[in-house]
Amino acid sequence: MSNFVAELRRRNIFRVAGVYAVIGWMLAQVAGLLESSMAAEFGCKNAC
């Protein structure tokens, strides 16, 4: 098991996974912001 973790570290898997997590979080924040602004711009027809 330690060889597996060492190989993941050697290939920078943890760093890449962290970058993907941060980018995914940022995209979710932007999507939420756009959703809120679109609902305010076009009027809230559904439950907001």
N, CA, C and O atoms as CSV, one atom per row, in Angstrom:
chain,resi,resn,atom,element,x,y,z
A,1,MET,N,N,0.822,-1.197,0.000
A,1,MET,CA,C,0.000,0.000,0.000
A,1,MET,C,C,0.863,1.257,0.000
A,1,MET,O,O,0.520,2.243,-0.652
A,2,SER,N,N,1.975,1.231,0.721
A,2,SER,CA,C,2.839,2.411,0.763
A,2,SER,C,C,3.494,2.657,-0.592
A,2,SER,O,O,3.764,3.803,-0.954
A,3,ASN,N,N,3.754,1.569,-1.353
A,3,ASN,CA,C,4.299,1.751,-2.705
A,3,ASN,C,C,3.292,2.435,-3.605
A,3,ASN,O,O,3.657,3.243,-4.459
A,4,PHE,N,N,2.010,2.107,-3.412
A,4,PHE,CA,C,0.952,2.722,-4.206
A,4,PHE,C,C,0.860,4.225,-3.925
A,4,PHE,O,O,0.762,5.031,-4.850
A,5,VAL,N,N,0.893,4.591,-2.644
A,5,VAL,CA,C,0.829,6.002,-2.259
A,5,VAL,C,C,2.068,6.740,-2.749
A,5,VAL,O,O,1.974,7.885,-3.192
A,6,ALA,N,N,3.217,6.099,-2.674
A,6,ALA,CA,C,4.456,6.717,-3.166
A,6,ALA,C,C,4.378,6.958,-4.669
A,6,ALA,O,O,4.845,7.985,-5.161
A,7,GLU,N,N,3.797,6.029,-5.385
A,7,GLU,CA,C,3.647,6.200,-6.834
A,7,GLU,C,C,2.675,7.337,-7.151
A,7,GLU,O,O,2.908,8.106,-8.084
A,8,LEU,N,N,1.589,7.451,-6.385
A,8,LEU,CA,C,0.652,8.560,-6.581
A,8,LEU,C,C,1.335,9.899,-6.324
A,8,LEU,O,O,1.120,10.863,-7.059
A,9,ARG,N,N,2.152,9.958,-5.286
A,9,ARG,CA,C,2.884,11.199,-5.003
A,9,ARG,C,C,3.879,11.508,-6.109
A,9,ARG,O,O,4.032,12.664,-6.504
A,10,ARG,N,N,4.553,10.486,-6.609
A,10,ARG,CA,C,5.540,10.698,-7.668
A,10,ARG,C,C,4.888,11.254,-8.921
A,10,ARG,O,O,5.487,12.066,-9.625
A,11,ARG,N,N,3.678,10.827,-9.202
A,11,ARG,CA,C,2.973,11.276,-10.402
A,11,ARG,C,C,2.127,12.536,-10.165
A,11,ARG,O,O,1.382,12.956,-11.050
A,12,ASN,N,N,2.240,13.136,-8.976
A,12,ASN,CA,C,1.532,14.371,-8.623
A,12,ASN,C,C,0.019,14.224,-8.707
A,12,ASN,O,O,-0.676,15.178,-9.056
A,13,ILE,N,N,-0.492,13.050,-8.394
A,13,ILE,CA,C,-1.929,12.807,-8.455
A,13,ILE,C,C,-2.666,13.662,-7.433
A,13,ILE,O,O,-3.743,14.184,-7.721
A,14,PHE,N,N,-2.090,13.810,-6.234
A,14,PHE,CA,C,-2.761,14.583,-5.194
A,14,PHE,C,C,-2.867,16.056,-5.580
A,14,PHE,O,O,-3.892,16.688,-5.323
A,15,ARG,N,N,-1.835,16.601,-6.187
A,15,ARG,CA,C,-1.865,17.995,-6.618
A,15,ARG,C,C,-2.898,18.197,-7.719
A,15,ARG,O,O,-3.654,19.168,-7.692
A,16,VAL,N,N,-2.931,17.298,-8.674
A,16,VAL,CA,C,-3.895,17.404,-9.770
A,16,VAL,C,C,-5.323,17.268,-9.239
A,16,VAL,O,O,-6.219,17.992,-9.673
A,17,ALA,N,N,-5.533,16.348,-8.309
A,17,ALA,CA,C,-6.864,16.190,-7.718
A,17,ALA,C,C,-7.271,17.459,-6.972
A,17,ALA,O,O,-8.434,17.859,-7.019
A,18,GLY,N,N,-6.337,18.082,-6.296
A,18,GLY,CA,C,-6.624,19.337,-5.603
A,18,GLY,C,C,-6.988,20.452,-6.563
A,18,GLY,O,O,-7.904,21.232,-6.303
A,19,VAL,N,N,-6.274,20.528,-7.668
A,19,VAL,CA,C,-6.572,21.551,-8.667
A,19,VAL,C,C,-7.961,21.321,-9.264
A,19,VAL,O,O,-8.723,22.273,-9.438
A,20,TYR,N,N,-8.295,20.074,-9.576
A,20,TYR,CA,C,-9.626,19.763,-10.093
A,20,TYR,C,C,-10.705,20.125,-9.075
A,20,TYR,O,O,-11.758,20.640,-9.453
A,21,ALA,N,N,-10.463,19.866,-7.804
A,21,ALA,CA,C,-11.444,20.187,-6.765
A,21,ALA,C,C,-11.654,21.692,-6.674
A,21,ALA,O,O,-12.790,22.151,-6.564
A,22,VAL,N,N,-10.576,22.463,-6.718
A,22,VAL,CA,C,-10.691,23.922,-6.637
A,22,VAL,C,C,-11.407,24.475,-7.858
A,22,VAL,O,O,-12.263,25.350,-7.725
A,23,ILE,N,N,-11.077,23.988,-9.033
A,23,ILE,CA,C,-11.733,24.466,-10.249
A,23,ILE,C,C,-13.208,24.089,-10.241
A,23,ILE,O,O,-14.052,24.889,-10.645
A,24,GLY,N,N,-13.527,22.893,-9.793
A,24,GLY,CA,C,-14.928,22.481,-9.691
A,24,GLY,C,C,-15.700,23.351,-8.722
A,24,GLY,O,O,-16.843,23.718,-8.993
A,25,TRP,N,N,-15.086,23.690,-7.586
A,25,TRP,CA,C,-15.731,24.564,-6.610
A,25,TRP,C,C,-15.958,25.947,-7.206
A,25,TRP,O,O,-17.021,26.539,-7.020
A,26,MET,N,N,-14.955,26.465,-7.927
A,26,MET,CA,C,-15.096,27.783,-8.547
A,26,MET,C,C,-16.209,27.779,-9.587
A,26,MET,O,O,-16.994,28.725,-9.648
A,27,LEU,N,N,-16.293,26.745,-10.395
A,27,LEU,CA,C,-17.358,26.663,-11.398
A,27,LEU,C,C,-18.726,26.585,-10.741
A,27,LEU,O,O,-19.686,27.170,-11.243
A,28,ALA,N,N,-18.831,25.875,-9.631
A,28,ALA,CA,C,-20.101,25.790,-8.912
A,28,ALA,C,C,-20.495,27.158,-8.355
A,28,ALA,O,O,-21.673,27.516,-8.366
A,29,GLN,N,N,-19.521,27.920,-7.870
A,29,GLN,CA,C,-19.811,29.256,-7.356
A,29,GLN,C,C,-20.276,30.181,-8.471
A,29,GLN,O,O,-21.230,30.938,-8.287
A,30,VAL,N,N,-19.622,30.133,-9.615
A,30,VAL,CA,C,-20.006,30.972,-10.756
A,30,VAL,C,C,-21.388,30.572,-11.259
A,30,VAL,O,O,-22.197,31.439,-11.591
A,31,ALA,N,N,-21.669,29.278,-11.321
A,31,ALA,CA,C,-22.978,28.813,-11.769
A,31,ALA,C,C,-24.072,29.289,-10.820
A,31,ALA,O,O,-25.140,29.703,-11.271
A,32,GLY,N,N,-23.827,29.239,-9.528
A,32,GLY,CA,C,-24.799,29.729,-8.553
A,32,GLY,C,C,-25.022,31.220,-8.682
A,32,GLY,O,O,-26.154,31.691,-8.566
A,33,LEU,N,N,-23.960,31.970,-8.919
A,33,LEU,CA,C,-24.071,33.406,-9.100
A,33,LEU,C,C,-24.865,33.736,-10.359
A,33,LEU,O,O,-25.732,34.609,-10.342
A,34,LEU,N,N,-24.566,33.039,-11.444
A,34,LEU,CA,C,-25.299,33.269,-12.687
A,34,LEU,C,C,-26.768,32.888,-12.550
A,34,LEU,O,O,-27.643,33.570,-13.083
A,35,GLU,N,N,-27.035,31.809,-11.842
A,35,GLU,CA,C,-28.410,31.390,-11.631
A,35,GLU,C,C,-29.183,32.452,-10.860
A,35,GLU,O,O,-30.325,32.764,-11.197
A,36,SER,N,N,-28.563,33.001,-9.834
A,36,SER,CA,C,-29.210,34.039,-9.036
A,36,SER,C,C,-29.454,35.299,-9.856
A,36,SER,O,O,-30.525,35.901,-9.774
A,37,SER,N,N,-28.464,35.694,-10.645
A,37,SER,CA,C,-28.621,36.920,-11.425
A,37,SER,C,C,-29.632,36.741,-12.553
A,37,SER,O,O,-30.357,37.680,-12.882
A,38,MET,N,N,-29.692,35.562,-13.147
A,38,MET,CA,C,-30.667,35.310,-14.194
A,38,MET,C,C,-32.088,35.307,-13.619
A,38,MET,O,O,-33.010,35.825,-14.250
A,39,ALA,N,N,-32.266,34.738,-12.451
A,39,ALA,CA,C,-33.586,34.695,-11.807
A,39,ALA,C,C,-34.024,36.114,-11.466
A,39,ALA,O,O,-35.202,36.444,-11.608
A,40,ALA,N,N,-33.105,36.951,-11.023
A,40,ALA,CA,C,-33.455,38.333,-10.681
A,40,ALA,C,C,-33.736,39.131,-11.944
A,40,ALA,O,O,-34.613,39.995,-11.942
A,41,GLU,N,N,-33.017,38.861,-13.011
A,41,GLU,CA,C,-33.183,39.634,-14.246
A,41,GLU,C,C,-34.491,39.311,-14.946
A,41,GLU,O,O,-35.174,40.216,-15.427
A,42,PHE,N,N,-34.847,38.048,-15.010
A,42,PHE,CA,C,-36.038,37.632,-15.745
A,42,PHE,C,C,-37.259,37.477,-14.858
A,42,PHE,O,O,-38.318,37.070,-15.335
A,43,GLY,N,N,-37.134,37.785,-13.607
A,43,GLY,CA,C,-38.240,37.606,-12.679
A,43,GLY,C,C,-38.265,36.180,-12.195
A,43,GLY,O,O,-37.951,35.248,-12.935
A,44,CYS,N,N,-38.631,36.028,-10.981
A,44,CYS,CA,C,-38.606,34.700,-10.385
A,44,CYS,C,C,-39.954,34.029,-10.604
A,44,CYS,O,O,-40.911,34.303,-9.880
A,45,LYS,N,N,-40.035,33.152,-11.598
A,45,LYS,CA,C,-41.283,32.450,-11.911
A,45,LYS,C,C,-41.419,31.181,-11.097
A,45,LYS,O,O,-42.531,30.747,-10.797
A,46,ASN,N,N,-40.307,30.589,-10.741
A,46,ASN,CA,C,-40.312,29.382,-9.917
A,46,ASN,C,C,-40.004,29.766,-8.482
A,46,ASN,O,O,-39.720,30.930,-8.197
A,47,ALA,N,N,-40.057,28.819,-7.594
A,47,ALA,CA,C,-39.697,29.105,-6.202
A,47,ALA,C,C,-38.223,29.461,-6.131
A,47,ALA,O,O,-37.371,28.663,-6.523
A,48,CYS,N,N,-37.921,30.624,-5.646
A,48,CYS,CA,C,-36.530,31.085,-5.558
A,48,CYS,C,C,-36.039,31.018,-4.156
A,48,CYS,O,O,-34.889,31.366,-3.888
